Amino acid sequence: MATIIVAEKNKAAEAIAKALGSVKTINKTKSLNVYTVPSKNLYVIPLRGHLLEHKNTEAYKSWTKTNPREIITNSKAIKKFPKRYAAPYIKVLKEYSRISNHCIIGTDADIEGCNIGLIDALPFVKQANPQIKISQLWLSSLQKNEIINKFNNLINPKYSWGESGEARALIDAFIGFSATREVTNTLRPILNKFRVQFTSIGRVQTSLLYLIYLRDQDITSFVPEPYFLIDAVLFHENGTFQAHHVLNPFKKDQEFKAQQIFQKIEDEKVAKIIDKPQKLKKRAPPTPLNTSKALILLTRNLKISANVALNTINALYLNKLISYPRTDSDIYKPDFNHIEILKHFSSHSQLGKYTLNLLKANRIVPTKGKKDAGDHPPITPLESLEINDSRFENNLQKKVYNLLARHYLALFGEQAVESLQVLNLLIKDEPFKAQRISLISEGFLEIAPFLKPKYEEQIQISSDEIPIKEILLSQKETKPPPKYSDTSLLKLMEKNHLGTKSTRPFIIKILQTRKLIERIKYQYSITDLGKFIIENLMKIWLPFLEPNFTKRVEEKLEEIKEKRRKMEDVVNEVRLEFLKLFDKFLANKNELISKANSFKMSYTIPLTSSNCPFCNKSPMKFINLKNKRFLVCADESCKSYLSLPKNGKIELLNSSCSICNFNIFRVYLRNNEKSYNYYICPKCWNEGFKDKQGKGFCSNCEDFKIFKGKCIKKE
């Protein structure tokens, strides 16, 4: 009889089949091919990810006629149903199972892949052939040698991994379905004002939203405090450099002391060198990339979202260019064949010179990270590709591959050598210090310059005294913490055990899609809707919002994976824990309803800095109604208004139109996953509608343009 292999995606199925022999393609539907290897009587069947999904059963479909609490308490409220595209895949699984005596699960080799293969697909296989033998193909790449080796060394199915994924899906289903429905129904009045049909509540995503809210609150409530710096600009042989008073910064209550010191030394012309220690430091090469470190590397250097980064490395894997991208390991096993990969790169037009130097110096052992999770090797480039290779599908893949390849080669590089130069100085009797870190030897940084910190030139000194150019006393203000970027959000989620290495980018994306956060210029902020939800939930549901809840769930899921606990026990334990939180929400429900009914939309932009162009007495304020937005004069006796665009987020700029002197506004829009801005002057824009000249769009202005948020004259 035949053997079937179940793969997760079409590209993976095709690669597996081609590695095992001469392939014939059987067209089942427009989008479904089965790949057969006649010499081995083998059929490779691709899936499209999950065949099944958790949904509410018919009795619980209505959001208004059912009790959301029963979604938690009644195990029959949620059931797995085939996805809309699943029918032909299920049919093919059954068809080929009937003529086979061996089923090999070859879905992606992680928890999600085990869940798809062993929990979703396998029951249909066994339904058609209860006696079929089950094995698992555990692939770390789609390279031919890897596939042949693992095919000849099949493993026992990792059922506990699939059950861990199933427990996660079921827990997130009864939490998400019940909480989303209850919170949405409770806050319906406010959701209508925000013009959204429902809000989304989830174990991980809502906890992340809470952390983003806390950061936004820190920024909003931040009160800058003044401080003072005393700096000396000094000459050296190649130019100038700065030295800083050792008591910097002087706090607000030390202003008088700073003034005294400055007045004492402001006319000094020479600084005396007390000592000038200098030492060499070595910077070690990076450690191998697991998924989390790869996403951080890519989002930081390419300024792309975490979701885009994960999708791109997954595409490179399916094209057989890198190893499996979902891995917790950052340590290679001793038998990993690095020499073969290095030899591939030795003829590369850009990377070959570095690789040849590594081979010549016998630098063939990579650095080590902290964890060998036993799942897959760290993310590794498997092919040496030139930048114009046709296997790249787009420019982003080229950029991502270049970073991954250079990072991999840097693992074998020599340490970089840095020089730490310190000058301890006296100006009169006041102590100053200058410190510079310069690069002496590039080492691995020559291969991976994107890992290079900012270096400065060494200070060249030939005597014990240094002439002073000027001494400065400056007043500064403390700054609030920065908004989260994709890179810092990924680090935050990893630190707080929110999500997994592969789900974190998707969770960030969900919050954006649900309009609970927004991403502007690579930074994330909570929206007014997200803020309203968190501020009301945290008063009664703080244990659910804080990361400890989901951290405990993740620990329980890990126990299932490691066969230390049964899936049913963990699911029921979390069910009871969440039910207590849910009942606490219900006990405070009436208070939330009252707040939602009385909520008034706050102005999303402040008063204009320009006065009303009609009365010229008062600024204008922003009004947001259901189907229109406009500016109205703050003086109620004026009653004049200016219409604003209906769509997009509107931001008041600190700039005035060079034609009419009214404020300039930026309008931020998203369309088909792309974002863009345009600028208007509302006064000119409204006049353009009246006289049908279309003026007011700053991009169409003949004489002026918007540059760095300012309206300036075109050259």
C-alpha positions in Angstrom: 0.0 0.0 0.0 1.0 3.7 -0.3 2.4 6.2 2.1 1.0 9.7 2.5 2.8 12.8 3.8 0.7 15.7 5.1 2.5 19.1 4.6 1.3 22.5 5.8 1.6 24.5 2.6 1.8 23.8 -1.1 5.5 25.0 -1.4 6.5 22.7 1.4 4.7 19.7 -0.1 6.3 20.3 -3.5 9.8 20.6 -1.9 9.3 17.4 0.1 8.1 15.4 -2.9 10.9 16.6 -5.2 13.6 15.8 -2.6 12.3 12.2 -2.4 12.2 11.3 -6.1 10.8 12.0 -9.5 7.4 13.8 -9.1 4.1 13.7 -10.9 1.5 16.4 -10.1 -2.2 15.4 -9.7 -4.5 18.4 -10.1 -7.4 18.0 -7.7 -8.8 21.6 -7.8 -7.7 24.9 -9.1 -5.7 25.5 -5.9 -5.0 22.0 -4.7 -2.3 19.7 -6.1 -1.2 16.3 -4.8 2.4 15.4 -5.5 3.1 11.7 -6.1 6.5 10.0 -6.1 5.7 6.8 -8.0 9.1 5.1 -7.2 8.2 5.2 -3.5 4.4 4.8 -3.9 4.2 8.1 -2.0 1.6 10.9 -2.0 2.4 14.3 -0.5 -0.8 16.3 0.3 -0.6 20.0 1.1 -2.9 21.9 3.5 -3.6 25.6 3.8 -2.7 25.9 7.4 -5.6 25.1 9.8 -8.5 23.0 8.4 -10.6 23.7 11.4 -11.4 26.7 13.6 -13.2 27.2 16.9 -16.6 28.8 16.6 -19.8 29.2 18.7 -22.3 26.5 18.1 -25.7 27.3 16.6 -27.3 27.8 20.0 -24.8 30.5 20.9 -24.4 32.4 17.6 -26.7 35.3 18.7 -24.9 38.1 20.5 -28.1 39.4 22.1 -30.2 36.3 22.8 -27.6 34.3 24.6 -25.7 34.7 27.9 -21.9 35.2 27.2 -21.1 33.6 30.6 -22.4 30.3 29.3 -19.6 30.3 26.6 -17.3 29.7 29.5 -19.4 27.3 31.6 -20.9 25.2 28.8 -18.4 23.0 27.0 -20.9 22.6 24.1 -20.9 26.4 23.4 -17.8 26.1 21.3 -17.0 23.6 18.6 -14.4 23.1 15.9 -15.8 23.6 12.4 -14.1 23.2 8.9 -12.9 26.5 7.5 -14.6 27.7 4.3 -11.8 26.4 2.1 -11.3 23.0 3.9 -13.7 20.7 2.1 -11.4 19.6 -0.9 -8.5 19.2 1.5 -10.5 16.9 3.8 -11.8 15.0 0.8 -8.3 14.4 -0.5 -7.0 13.3 3.0 -9.7 10.7 3.2 -9.2 9.5 -0.4 -5.5 8.8 -0.1 -5.8 7.5 3.5 -7.9 4.6 2.2 -5.2 3.4 -0.1 -2.3 3.9 2.4 -1.0 2.1 5.4 1.4 4.8 6.6 0.6 8.5 7.3 3.6 10.8 7.9 2.7 14.2 9.5 5.1 16.7 7.8 3.5 20.0 8.8 5.7 22.8 10.2 7.9 21.4 13.0 6.6 23.5 15.9 3.5 23.6 18.3 1.3 25.2 15.7 2.4 22.8 13.0 1.7 19.8 15.3 -1.7 21.2 16.1 -2.5 21.5 12.4 -1.2 18.1 11.5 -2.0 15.9 14.5 -5.2 17.6 15.8 -6.8 19.1 12.7 -5.8 16.8 9.8 -5.1 13.4 11.4 -8.7 12.7 12.7 -9.9 12.7 9.0 -7.1 10.3 8.1 -8.0 7.9 10.9 -11.7 8.3 10.1 -11.0 6.8 6.6 -8.4 4.3 7.8 -8.4 3.6 11.6 -5.5 1.1 11.4 -3.0 3.4 9.5 0.4 3.8 11.0 1.4 7.4 12.1 4.9 8.9 12.1 6.2 12.5 12.0 8.7 14.2 9.6 10.5 16.8 11.7 12.1 19.3 9.3 14.5 22.2 10.1 14.7 23.2 6.5 13.3 22.4 3.1 16.8 21.5 1.7 16.9 18.2 -0.2 19.5 16.6 2.1 17.6 17.6 5.2 14.4 16.1 3.8 16.0 12.8 2.8 17.8 12.5 6.2 14.7 13.2 8.2 12.5 11.0 6.0 14.9 8.1 6.7 14.8 9.0 10.4 11.1 9.5 11.2 10.0 10.3 14.8 7.1 9.3 16.9 4.3 11.9 16.7 4.6 14.8 19.1 1.0 14.6 20.3 1.7 16.6 23.4 2.9 19.6 21.3 -0.4 19.4 19.3 -2.4 19.3 22.5 -0.6 22.3 23.9 -1.6 24.2 20.8 -5.1 22.9 21.0 -5.4 24.0 24.7 -4.1 27.5 23.7 -6.7 27.8 20.9 -9.6 26.6 23.1 -8.6 28.8 26.1 -8.3 31.8 23.8 -11.6 30.9 22.2 -13.7 30.8 25.4 -12.0 33.9 26.8 -12.1 35.9 23.6 -15.7 34.9 22.6 -17.2 35.5 26.0 -15.3 38.7 26.9 -15.6 40.3 23.5 -19.3 39.7 23.4 -19.9 40.9 27.0 -17.7 43.9 26.8 -19.1 44.9 23.4 -22.7 44.6 24.5 -22.0 46.5 27.7 -20.1 49.4 26.0 -22.4 49.5 22.9 -23.3 53.2 23.4 -19.6 54.3 23.4 -18.7 52.0 20.5 -21.4 53.6 18.4 -19.8 57.0 19.1 -16.5 55.6 17.9 -18.3 54.1 14.9 -17.1 50.6 15.5 -19.3 47.5 15.6 -17.5 45.6 18.3 -14.3 45.7 20.4 -11.9 42.8 20.7 -10.9 41.3 24.0 -8.2 38.6 24.3 -6.0 37.1 26.8 -2.8 38.3 25.2 -3.9 41.3 23.1 -5.7 43.1 25.9 -2.8 42.6 28.3 -0.5 44.1 25.6 -3.0 47.0 25.1 -2.8 47.6 28.9 1.0 47.9 28.8 0.8 50.3 25.8 -1.7 52.3 27.7 0.6 52.6 30.7 3.4 53.8 28.5 1.1 56.4 26.9 0.1 57.5 30.4 3.7 57.9 31.4 4.3 60.1 28.4 1.1 62.1 28.8 1.5 62.7 32.5 5.2 63.4 32.3 6.2 66.7 33.7 9.6 67.9 32.4 12.1 69.1 35.0 14.8 71.5 34.2 18.4 70.6 34.7 21.7 72.4 33.9 24.9 71.3 32.2 28.4 72.8 32.3 30.4 71.8 29.3 33.8 72.9 28.0 34.7 73.0 24.3 38.4 72.2 24.0 40.9 72.1 21.1 42.9 69.1 20.1 45.2 68.4 17.2 42.4 67.3 14.8 39.7 69.7 15.9 37.5 70.2 19.0 35.9 68.0 21.6 33.7 68.4 24.6 34.4 67.7 28.3 31.7 67.7 30.9 31.6 68.8 34.5 31.7 65.7 36.7 28.6 67.0 38.6 26.5 67.1 35.5 23.5 67.2 35.5 22.8 69.9 38.1 19.2 69.6 39.2 16.7 72.4 39.5 17.6 73.1 43.1 21.3 73.2 42.2 20.9 76.0 39.7 22.6 78.6 41.9 25.6 76.2 42.4 25.8 75.7 38.6 25.8 79.5 38.1 28.5 80.0 40.7 30.8 77.4 39.0 30.2 78.8 35.6 30.9 82.4 36.6 34.1 81.2 38.2 35.5 79.5 35.1 33.8 81.0 32.1 36.8 83.1 31.2 39.4 80.4 31.6 41.5 79.6 28.6 43.4 76.4 29.6 42.4 73.0 31.0 45.0 70.9 32.8 45.1 67.1 32.3 45.2 65.2 35.6 45.4 61.8 34.0 44.4 60.2 30.7 43.9 56.5 31.1 43.2 54.5 28.0 42.3 50.8 27.7 41.3 48.4 25.0 38.0 46.6 25.1 36.9 43.6 23.0 33.4 43.4 21.6 32.3 39.9 21.0 30.5 38.8 17.8 26.7 38.3 18.0 25.1 35.1 19.0 22.9 33.0 16.6 19.4 34.2 15.7 16.3 32.6 17.2 12.9 34.0 16.0 12.7 36.7 18.6 16.2 38.0 18.0 15.6 37.9 14.2 12.4 39.9 14.4 14.2 42.5 16.7 17.1 42.7 14.2 14.8 43.2 11.2 12.4 45.6 12.7 15.2 47.8 14.1 17.3 47.9 10.9 14.6 47.9 8.2 11.9 49.9 10.1 9.3 47.3 9.1 6.4 46.0 11.2 6.9 42.7 13.2 4.2 41.1 11.1 5.9 42.0 7.8 9.2 40.7 9.2 7.8 37.4 10.2 5.9 36.9 6.9 9.1 37.7 5.0 11.4 35.2 6.8 8.6 32.6 6.4 8.6 33.2 2.6 12.4 32.8 2.5 12.0 29.5 4.3 9.3 28.2 1.8 11.7 29.2 -1.0 14.3 27.0 0.6 16.7 29.9 1.2 16.9 29.8 5.0 16.3 27.2 7.8 13.0 27.0 9.7 12.3 30.5 11.0 10.3 29.6 14.1 12.8 28.5 16.7 13.6 29.2 20.3 17.2 28.0 19.9 20.2 30.3 19.6 22.8 27.5 20.0 23.9 25.2 17.2 24.4 21.5 17.8 28.1 20.3 17.5 27.3 18.3 14.3 25.8 21.2 12.3 27.6 21.4 9.0 28.8 25.1 8.9 31.7 24.4 6.6 29.4 23.5 3.7 27.5 26.7 4.1 30.6 28.8 4.4 32.0 27.2 1.2 28.8 28.3 -0.6 29.5 31.9 0.4 33.1 31.8 -0.5 32.3 32.7 -4.1 29.7 35.4 -3.3 30.6 38.7 -5.0 30.1 40.8 -1.8 30.4 38.3 1.0 33.0 36.0 -0.5 36.1 38.0 0.7 34.9 37.8 4.3 34.1 34.1 4.0 37.4 33.2 2.5 39.2 35.0 5.3 37.1 33.0 7.8 38.0 29.7 6.1 41.7 30.7 5.8 41.9 31.4 9.5 39.9 28.2 10.3 37.2 30.2 12.0 34.5 27.6 11.5 33.0 27.5 15.0 30.1 29.9 15.6 29.3 31.8 18.9 26.8 30.3 21.3 23.7 31.8 22.7 21.8 30.8 25.9 19.3 28.1 24.8 19.2 24.9 22.8 15.4 24.2 22.8 15.9 21.0 20.9 13.4 22.1 18.2 15.4 23.6 15.3 18.8 25.2 14.7 19.0 29.0 14.8 17.9 30.8 11.7 20.5 30.1 9.0 21.0 31.1 5.4 21.1 27.9 3.3 21.9 29.3 -0.1 24.5 31.9 -1.2 22.5 34.3 -3.3 23.5 37.3 -5.3 21.3 40.4 -4.9 19.8 40.0 -8.4 18.9 36.3 -7.9 15.4 35.5 -9.4 14.5 33.5 -6.3 13.9 36.7 -4.4 10.3 37.7 -4.9 10.7 41.4 -3.9 13.2 43.9 -2.7 12.3 43.4 0.9 13.3 39.7 0.7 16.7 40.9 -0.6 17.2 43.2 2.3 16.1 40.7 4.9 18.3 37.9 3.4 21.3 40.2 3.3 20.9 41.0 7.0 20.5 37.3 7.9 23.4 36.2 5.8 25.8 38.9 7.1 24.7 38.2 10.7 25.4 34.5 10.2 28.9 35.1 8.8 29.6 37.5 11.7 29.1 34.6 14.1 32.5 33.3 13.0 34.3 36.7 12.9 37.0 38.0 15.1 36.2 40.2 18.1 36.2 43.9 17.4 38.7 46.0 19.4 37.6 49.3 20.9 39.6 51.9 22.7 38.1 53.6 25.7 39.8 56.9 26.2 39.2 59.0 29.3 40.6 62.5 30.0 40.3 63.8 33.6 40.7 67.5 33.6 40.8 70.5 35.9 39.6 74.0 34.8 40.7 76.2 37.6 39.8 73.7 40.4 36.7 72.4 38.8 36.8 68.7 37.7 35.8 67.8 34.1 35.9 64.6 32.2 35.9 63.6 28.5 35.3 60.1 27.4 35.4 58.6 23.9 35.1 55.1 22.5 36.8 54.6 19.2 37.2 51.6 16.9 40.7 50.1 16.6 39.9 46.9 14.7 36.6 46.1 13.0 36.7 42.3 13.3 33.2 40.9 12.8 31.8 44.5 12.4 33.3 44.6 8.9 30.9 41.8 7.9 27.9 43.1 9.8 28.2 46.9 9.9 24.6 47.3 11.0 25.7 45.9 14.4 28.2 48.7 14.8 27.5 51.3 17.6 28.4 54.9 17.1 32.1 55.5 17.5 34.2 58.7 17.7 37.7 59.7 16.7 40.4 59.5 19.3 41.4 62.7 21.0 44.9 63.6 20.0 46.8 65.3 22.9 50.5 66.1 22.9 50.9 68.2 26.1 49.5 68.4 29.7 47.4 71.4 29.0 44.5 71.9 26.5 43.4 75.2 25.2 39.7 76.1 25.8 37.5 77.4 23.0 34.5 78.2 25.2 32.7 77.1 28.3 28.9 76.7 28.1 26.1 76.7 30.7 23.0 75.3 29.2 19.5 74.6 30.5 17.8 71.4 29.4 14.6 69.5 30.3 14.1 65.9 31.1 12.3 63.9 28.4 9.4 61.4 28.7 9.9 57.8 27.9 9.7 57.0 24.1 6.7 55.5 22.4 6.9 51.8 21.7 8.3 50.8 18.3 8.0 47.3 16.7 11.4 46.4 18.2 10.6 47.6 21.7 7.1 46.0 21.6 8.6 42.6 20.8 11.1 43.0 23.6 8.2 44.0 26.0 6.1 41.0 25.0 9.0 38.6 25.4 9.9 40.1 28.8 6.3 39.7 30.0 5.7 36.3 28.4 2.9 37.6 26.1 2.3 35.4 23.2 4.8 33.1 21.5 7.7 33.9 19.1 5.5 33.4 16.1 2.2 34.9 17.4 3.6 38.2 18.7 3.6 40.0 15.4 0.0 38.9 14.7 -1.2 40.1 18.1 0.3 43.6 17.4 -1.5 43.5 14.0 -4.8 42.6 15.6 -4.7 45.6 17.9 -4.1 47.8 14.9 -6.9 46.2 12.9 -9.4 46.7 15.8 -8.4 50.4 15.9 -7.2 50.0 19.5 -3.6 51.2 18.7 -2.1 53.0 15.7 1.3 53.0 14.1 2.6 56.4 13.0 6.2 56.9 11.9 7.2 53.5 13.3 5.8 54.3 16.7 2.7 52.9 18.5 0.1 54.8 20.5 -3.2 53.8 22.0 -6.3 55.2 20.4 -9.1 57.0 22.2 -11.2 53.8 21.9 -8.4 51.7 23.4 -7.8 54.2 26.2 -11.5 54.3 27.1 -11.7 50.5 27.2 -8.5 50.0 29.4 -9.4 52.9 31.8 -12.7 51.3 32.5 -11.6 47.6 32.6 -8.6 48.3 34.8 -10.9 49.4 37.7 -12.5 46.0 37.9 -10.5 43.6 35.8 -6.9 44.5 36.6 -5.8 40.8 37.3 -6.9 40.0 33.7 -5.1 43.0 32.2 -1.8 42.4 34.0 0.7 40.1 32.3 0.8 37.7 35.2 -2.5 36.1 34.1 -1.3 35.2 30.6 2.1 34.2 32.0 0.5 31.6 34.2 -1.5 30.3 31.3 1.7 30.0 29.2 3.4 28.1 32.0 0.5 25.6 32.1 0.6 25.2 28.3 4.3 24.4 28.5 3.5 21.7 31.1 1.1 20.1 28.5 3.9 20.1 25.9 6.3 18.5 28.3 3.7 15.8 29.2 3.5 16.9 32.8 -0.2 17.8 32.7 -3.2 16.7 30.7 -4.8 19.1 28.3 -8.3 18.8 29.8 -7.1 19.6 33.3 -5.3 22.8 32.2 -8.3 24.0 30.1 -10.7 23.4 33.0 -8.4 25.1 35.5 -8.1 28.2 33.4 -11.8 28.1 32.7 -12.6 28.3 36.4 -10.0 31.1 37.0 -11.4 33.2 34.2 -15.0 32.6 35.3 -14.2 34.3 38.6 -12.9 37.4 36.7 -15.9 37.3 34.4 -18.3 37.3 37.3 -16.4 40.3 38.8 -17.0 42.1 35.5 -20.8 41.3 35.7 -21.0 42.6 39.2 -19.8 46.0 38.0 -21.6 46.0 34.7 -24.2 48.6 35.5 -21.6 51.1 36.5 -19.9 50.6 33.1 -23.2 51.0 31.2 -23.8 54.2 33.0 -20.4 55.6 32.0 -20.8 54.5 28.5 -24.2 56.2 28.2 -22.8 59.5 29.7 -19.5 59.5 27.7 -18.9 62.5 25.5 -16.3 62.4 22.8 -13.4 64.5 23.8 -11.7 66.8 21.3 -9.1 64.7 19.5 -7.1 67.9 18.7 -6.6 70.9 20.8 -7.8 74.5 20.1 -6.2 76.0 17.1 -3.4 78.5 17.7 -4.8 80.7 15.0 -7.9 82.7 15.7 -11.2 82.1 14.0 -10.8 83.7 10.5 -14.4 85.1 10.7 -14.3 87.0 14.0 -10.5 87.0 14.7 -11.2 87.0 18.4 -11.0 83.4 19.6 -9.4 80.1 18.5 -11.5 77.3 17.0 -12.3 73.9 18.5 -12.8 70.5 16.9 -16.2 68.9 16.7 -16.7 65.3 15.7 -20.3 64.2 15.0 -21.5 60.9 13.5 -21.1 61.8 9.8 -19.2 65.1 9.8 -16.3 66.9 11.4 -15.6 70.6 11.6 -14.0 73.4 13.4 -16.2 75.9 15.3 -15.3 79.2 16.8 -14.7 78.9 20.6 -16.7 82.1 21.0 -20.3 80.9 21.1 -21.6 84.2 19.9 -19.6 83.8 16.6 -21.1 80.5 15.5 -18.8 80.3 12.5 -17.3 77.0 11.4 -15.0 75.3 8.9 -15.7 71.8 7.5 -13.0 69.1 7.8 -12.5 65.9 5.8 -14.7 63.0 7.0 -12.0 60.3 6.9 -8.6 59.9 8.5 -7.0 61.0 11.7 -6.6 64.8 11.9 -3.5 66.3 13.5 -3.0 70.0 14.2 0.5 71.1 13.2 2.5 73.9 14.8 2.5 75.8 11.5 0.4 78.3 9.7 -0.6 78.6 6.1 1.6 81.2 4.3 -1.4 82.4 2.3 -4.0 83.0 5.0 -2.1 82.4 8.3 -4.6 79.8 9.5 -3.4 76.5 11.0 -2.1 73.7 8.8 -3.6 70.2 9.5 -2.2 66.8 8.6 -4.7 64.0 7.7 -3.5 60.5 8.2 -5.2 57.7 6.3 -4.8 53.9 5.9 -5.9 52.0 2.8 -5.2 48.4 1.8 -2.6 48.0 4.6 -0.8 51.2 3.4 -0.7 54.5 5.2 -0.2 58.0 3.8 -0.6 61.7 4.8 -1.8 64.8 3.1 -2.0 68.4 4.4 -4.7 71.0 4.2 -5.4 74.5 5.3 -9.1 74.3 6.4 -9.7 78.0 5.6 -8.4 77.7 2.0 -9.9 74.3 1.7 -13.4 75.5 2.5 -13.0 78.5 0.1 -11.9 76.0 -2.6 -15.2 74.3 -2.3 -17.2 77.5 -2.5 -15.4 78.9 -5.6 -14.8 75.4 -7.1 -11.1 76.1 -7.5 -10.0 73.1 -5.4 -7.5 75.1 -3.4 -6.6 74.2 0.2 -4.7 70.9 -0.6 -1.2 71.9 0.3 0.3 69.4 -2.2 -1.5 71.3 -5.0 -0.2 74.7 -3.9 1.8 76.5 -6.6 3.9 78.8 -4.3 4.4 76.9 -1.1 5.1 73.3 0.2 5.0 71.5 3.5 8.6 70.6 4.7 9.2 69.1 8.1 5.7 70.1 9.2 6.1 73.7 8.1 4.6 75.7 5.2 7.5 77.2 3.3 8.0 78.9 0.0 9.0 76.7 -3.0 12.4 77.3 -4.4 
